[in-house]
């Protein structure tokens, strides 16, 4: 999070140009790639998913996409467990389910703000704690044809994570977020796949800092070829803040954006004891008012 001292530097001296309160997205980036339109099957005990992701950056970009000139580094290891229970009940013609995600973040960050050879601000933080728990009260799965699958969900991110307004970074955001999301997967007769997901993060105000991050839009995608139980290709995301931040002393309202792309691979064999696995490694580029780095993710799931 931006501390009160850093907020003064950011807004009073234009030393830091980052949008959203902590310069990062509200929800995880690079979460969906191949199979984005599929939800787990209906089973007696539901599905448990595990995800490990690593984000690393040493670059902050300003409103024009140029480096801010700050000495900065951030490494985030996120470990998450999700539980999803799908039923055979129908809502709007779709199979209905619900779920939750419990994430833990290990965050290591350093920042020095310099102007004219003078260090205006210096801080560092290293923390490994619970991040904000996400509730999914509505998961809907449609299968219009054997080649096409569509899902929609409503997610609520709760301010349950570890948070300290005086610390450089915190796993928790100390605010609520409402996220409507929809996704689809199409697989051709020749085994070519196109998957995409679309979502909005609608944020409430952080009462400790009186900062409200703007609404965030994200499109995630993957294009590849099925070869036996494997799917190989490329994936990525486009992140764009579509409304201004609102905070004391902030004029104009920064808006963040970034694009990422890279290789993606998935494994799914219904007849195998090996669980479904997905992996990607993305490079970010074209960032404005936020960091620019690397995003690596590994996901697997078990249905019982």
Helices and strands as residue ranges (DSSP letters): H 4-13, E 47-61, E 71-91, E 94-115, E 118-130, E 134-145, E 148-157, E 177-187, E 192-203, E 205-206, E 211-212, E 216-227, E 230-241, E 257-267, E 276-288, E 290-303
